Amino acid sequence: MLAKNSRLRLAETARSIFMTPVHTWRHCIVVLCVALAFILMPQRDPVDWNLNTEGYWSAFPNSYADPAKVYPPWGLILMLPYYWMRAEGARVASVLVIGWLAFRRHWTLSRFLAAVLSPYFLTTMSKSNMDIFVFVLPLLLWEAAEGTRWQSLGRGTAMSLSLLKPQGSLFIWGYWLWCSRKRWKDLIWPLGIVALVTLPISLIGSPPLIWQWMQNLLNPSSANAYYWSVNNLSLTSKFGVLPGALIFFLAASVVGIGVWRGWIRWSRDHVYAALLFSSFFLLPYASQQSSSSAFTLIPSWPSFLMQWVGILLGFQLDYWDYIPLYVLFFATVSMFLYIPRPSPGTG
């Protein structure tokens, strides 16, 4: 009887931790422990942290003499924290960003784990990639700053960070500008911060850093050219502009029907994920790692299982030949599977 009561208490404690919203100190301790565990995450070459930081500052103002450097000039400012925290710290901080997302969305700890243990997030962490800082963190900063004394600073920072990968943030910017159209004066200071962060640094050097950066994009290194071809989510690059756009809009129509029929409980997270996926699939390039940022916005255990099973089966078939189609399928189904919890953060 004593053993049975102990098991019942243990089960109740586990339920109270893993099946309740992330809001107590016990939840925070678990999130922190999970984040610290990512220090031990095995790394797969090439490690993005090494590629993006080594020689980037030491060669200034010839930061783009290495053709592998493809982050924009304002990365020399905005990527300093990423550099200072090292690869291990970047992984820990990425998980903590998802913890903050879970807190704002009133997710259970179980759902948080579904997000950070999903295959695309683990792939991103296996390369110490900074996509979570570029795509998810700005969304949270934008929301958290609303109506506060630091709104202009928070939103200016969010917009600046998102411009580290402008091709992936294009539609997010459109959404921000559209939502602010009636209060456009509120954007003056944030846009001023963006200009201050991006313009002066871009004009330093001879030729200017902005020119050096563009040359590296237009004339990529052999390594970049290879990875941009085999690790690319873009449907338009894979199949051509019109066929790729048609495939995407067919999938978008399926999601639209789901919303119309009430099969998808549309939320702000769906909007964010849809905008990110739209950029990834329609514009010329987005790495497979970038998809982790969109998937972490709409996590669920059914989606987690679908992704793992689909990828493992795909590895036996043609996954690397058709990455955009696999990710498009996972993204479409995940839209149906994500059920937001009612909270101020879900919109």
C-alpha positions in Angstrom: 0.0 0.0 0.0 2.8 2.4 0.9 4.6 1.7 -2.5 1.3 2.3 -4.3 0.8 5.6 -2.5 4.3 6.6 -3.4 3.7 5.8 -7.0 0.5 7.8 -7.0 2.2 10.8 -5.4 5.0 10.6 -7.9 2.5 10.4 -10.8 0.6 13.4 -9.4 3.8 15.4 -9.0 4.9 14.6 -12.6 1.5 15.6 -13.9 1.5 18.8 -11.9 4.9 19.7 -13.5 4.6 18.5 -17.0 0.9 18.9 -17.8 0.5 22.4 -16.3 1.4 25.8 -17.8 5.0 27.0 -17.5 4.6 29.5 -14.7 6.1 28.2 -11.4 9.7 28.0 -10.1 9.6 24.2 -10.6 8.8 24.7 -14.3 11.6 27.3 -14.6 14.1 24.9 -13.0 13.2 22.1 -15.5 13.5 24.6 -18.4 16.9 25.7 -17.1 18.1 22.1 -16.7 17.0 21.2 -20.2 18.7 24.3 -21.6 22.0 23.5 -19.7 21.8 19.9 -21.1 22.2 21.3 -24.6 25.8 22.2 -23.6 26.4 18.5 -24.2 24.7 18.5 -27.6 27.0 16.8 -30.2 28.0 19.1 -33.0 27.9 18.3 -36.7 30.3 19.8 -39.2 30.2 22.4 -40.5 29.3 24.1 -37.2 27.5 27.4 -38.0 28.9 29.2 -35.0 32.5 28.6 -36.3 31.6 29.5 -39.8 29.9 32.8 -38.9 32.2 34.1 -36.2 35.8 33.0 -36.9 37.7 36.0 -38.5 34.5 38.1 -38.8 35.7 40.8 -36.4 39.4 40.3 -36.5 39.5 41.0 -40.2 37.5 44.2 -39.9 37.1 46.3 -42.0 37.8 43.5 -44.5 35.3 41.2 -42.8 34.2 39.7 -46.1 37.6 38.8 -47.5 36.5 35.3 -46.5 33.8 34.5 -49.1 32.1 32.2 -46.6 30.9 35.2 -44.6 27.4 36.0 -45.7 25.7 37.7 -42.7 25.1 41.5 -43.4 27.4 44.2 -42.1 25.2 45.0 -39.1 26.0 41.5 -37.9 29.3 43.0 -36.7 27.1 44.7 -34.1 24.2 42.4 -33.5 26.1 39.1 -33.5 28.5 40.2 -30.8 26.4 38.6 -28.0 26.2 35.4 -30.1 30.0 35.4 -30.4 30.7 36.2 -26.7 28.4 33.5 -25.4 30.2 30.9 -27.5 28.6 28.0 -29.3 27.6 26.3 -26.0 26.0 29.5 -24.6 24.1 30.0 -27.9 22.5 26.6 -27.6 21.5 27.3 -23.9 20.1 30.7 -24.8 18.1 29.3 -27.8 16.4 26.9 -25.5 15.7 29.6 -22.9 14.1 31.7 -25.7 11.7 28.8 -26.3 11.1 28.7 -22.6 10.1 32.3 -22.7 7.8 31.5 -25.6 6.3 28.7 -23.5 5.8 31.1 -20.6 4.1 33.7 -22.7 1.9 31.2 -24.4 0.9 29.3 -21.2 2.2 26.1 -22.8 2.6 23.1 -20.6 6.1 21.8 -19.9 5.2 18.8 -22.0 4.6 21.0 -25.1 7.8 22.9 -24.4 9.7 19.6 -24.6 7.9 18.7 -27.8 9.3 21.9 -29.3 12.9 21.6 -28.1 13.2 17.8 -28.8 11.8 18.0 -32.3 14.2 17.0 -35.1 14.5 20.3 -36.8 15.3 22.1 -33.5 17.9 19.4 -32.6 19.4 19.8 -36.1 19.7 23.6 -35.5 21.3 23.0 -32.1 23.7 20.4 -33.6 25.2 23.3 -35.6 24.8 26.0 -32.9 22.8 28.0 -35.4 21.4 31.4 -34.5 18.0 31.2 -36.3 16.0 31.2 -33.0 17.6 34.6 -32.2 16.8 35.9 -35.6 13.2 34.7 -36.0 11.7 33.7 -32.7 13.3 36.2 -30.3 12.3 39.3 -32.4 8.6 38.1 -32.3 8.7 37.8 -28.5 10.5 41.2 -28.1 7.9 42.9 -30.4 5.0 41.5 -28.3 6.6 42.0 -24.9 7.5 45.7 -25.7 3.9 46.6 -26.6 2.5 49.3 -24.4 5.6 49.5 -22.3 8.0 52.4 -21.7 10.6 50.6 -23.7 8.4 49.8 -26.7 10.5 51.8 -29.2 13.7 50.2 -28.0 12.2 46.7 -27.9 10.7 46.9 -31.3 13.7 48.6 -32.8 15.8 45.7 -31.5 13.4 43.2 -32.8 13.4 44.7 -36.3 17.2 45.0 -36.3 17.7 41.3 -35.2 15.3 40.1 -37.8 17.4 41.8 -40.5 20.3 39.5 -39.9 18.4 37.2 -42.3 16.2 39.6 -44.3 15.1 37.0 -46.8 13.5 35.0 -44.0 11.9 38.0 -42.2 10.4 39.7 -45.2 6.8 38.7 -44.6 7.2 39.3 -40.8 8.2 42.8 -41.6 5.1 43.2 -43.8 2.9 41.9 -41.0 4.5 44.3 -38.4 4.0 47.3 -40.7 0.5 46.3 -41.6 -0.5 46.0 -37.9 1.1 49.4 -37.1 -0.6 51.2 -40.0 -3.0 53.1 -37.8 -0.3 54.0 -35.4 2.5 54.6 -37.9 4.1 57.3 -35.7 4.9 54.6 -33.2 7.4 53.2 -35.8 9.4 56.3 -36.2 11.8 55.6 -33.3 12.0 51.8 -33.9 12.9 52.5 -37.6 15.4 55.1 -36.4 17.1 52.5 -34.3 17.2 50.1 -37.3 18.8 52.9 -39.4 21.3 53.6 -36.7 22.3 50.0 -36.4 22.4 49.1 -40.1 23.5 52.2 -42.1 26.7 53.6 -40.6 28.4 50.2 -40.3 27.4 49.3 -43.9 29.3 52.3 -45.2 32.6 51.6 -43.5 35.5 50.2 -45.5 36.8 50.5 -49.0 34.8 49.2 -50.7 32.0 49.7 -48.2 31.1 46.6 -46.2 27.6 46.5 -47.8 29.3 46.1 -51.2 31.7 43.4 -49.9 28.7 41.5 -48.4 26.7 41.6 -51.7 29.7 40.3 -53.6 29.9 37.3 -51.3 26.2 36.6 -51.8 26.5 37.0 -55.6 29.7 35.0 -55.8 29.5 32.4 -53.0 32.3 30.2 -51.9 32.3 26.6 -53.2 31.2 25.4 -49.8 28.3 27.9 -49.6 27.2 27.1 -53.1 27.1 23.4 -52.3 25.1 23.8 -49.0 22.8 26.3 -50.6 21.9 23.8 -53.2 21.5 20.6 -51.0 20.1 22.3 -47.8 17.5 24.6 -49.3 13.8 24.9 -48.3 12.9 27.1 -51.3 10.3 25.5 -53.5 10.9 28.2 -56.2 14.6 27.4 -56.3 14.0 23.6 -56.4 11.2 23.5 -59.0 11.2 27.0 -60.6 9.2 30.1 -59.7 5.8 29.2 -61.1 5.7 25.5 -60.2 7.2 26.2 -56.8 4.6 28.9 -56.1 1.8 26.7 -57.3 2.9 23.9 -55.0 3.0 26.3 -52.1 -0.4 27.8 -52.8 -1.9 24.4 -53.0 -0.7 23.7 -49.5 -1.8 27.1 -48.3 -5.2 26.4 -49.7 -5.4 23.3 -47.7 -4.6 25.3 -44.5 -7.2 27.9 -45.6 -9.9 25.3 -45.9 -8.9 24.0 -42.5 -9.4 27.5 -41.0 -12.7 28.0 -42.9 -14.1 24.7 -41.7 -13.0 25.2 -38.2 -10.4 22.4 -38.2 -7.7 24.9 -37.3 -8.1 27.2 -34.3 -6.2 30.1 -35.9 -4.0 32.0 -33.6 -1.1 34.5 -33.7 1.3 31.6 -33.6 -0.3 30.2 -36.8 0.2 33.7 -38.4 3.8 33.9 -37.4 4.6 30.3 -38.5 2.7 30.9 -41.8 4.6 34.0 -42.5 8.0 32.4 -41.8 7.2 29.3 -43.9 6.0 31.6 -46.7 9.4 33.3 -46.8 11.3 30.0 -46.6 9.4 28.3 -49.4 8.9 31.2 -51.8 12.1 33.2 -51.6 15.4 31.9 -53.1 17.0 30.4 -50.1 16.4 29.3 -46.5 18.3 26.5 -44.8 16.7 23.4 -43.3 17.7 24.8 -39.9 15.6 27.9 -40.4 12.4 25.7 -40.3 13.0 25.0 -36.6 12.0 28.6 -35.8 8.6 28.2 -37.4 8.0 24.7 -36.0 8.8 25.8 -32.5 5.9 28.3 -32.8 3.3 25.5 -33.4 4.6 22.5 -31.5 2.6 19.4 -30.5 3.4 15.8 -29.7 1.6 14.4 -32.8 3.6 16.8 -34.9 6.8 15.7 -33.1 6.1 12.1 -33.9 5.1 12.8 -37.5 8.4 14.7 -38.1 10.6 12.0 -36.6 8.9 9.2 -38.4 8.7 11.1 -41.6 12.4 12.1 -41.5 13.6 8.6 -40.5 11.6 7.0 -43.4 12.7 9.8 -45.7 16.3 9.1 -45.0 15.7 5.6 -46.5 14.1 7.1 -49.6 14.8 10.5 -51.1 14.7 13.0 -48.2 17.8 15.0 -49.3 16.5 15.3 -52.9 13.1 16.7 -51.8 13.7 18.5 -48.5 11.2 21.4 -49.5 8.4 18.9 -50.1 9.0 17.0 -46.8 9.1 20.2 -44.8 6.1 21.6 -46.6 4.1 18.5 -45.7 5.2 18.6 -42.1 4.4 22.3 -41.9 0.9 21.9 -43.4 -0.1 19.1 -41.1 1.5 20.8 -38.0 -0.9 23.8 -38.7 -3.8 21.4 -38.1 -2.2 19.7 -35.1 -1.3 22.8 -33.1 -4.1 23.8 -30.6 -3.2 27.1 -28.8 -4.0 27.5 -25.2 -6.2 30.5 -24.4 -4.0 33.2 -23.1 -3.2 36.8 -23.8 -0.1 35.7 -25.8 -1.9 33.7 -28.4 -3.8 36.5 -30.0 
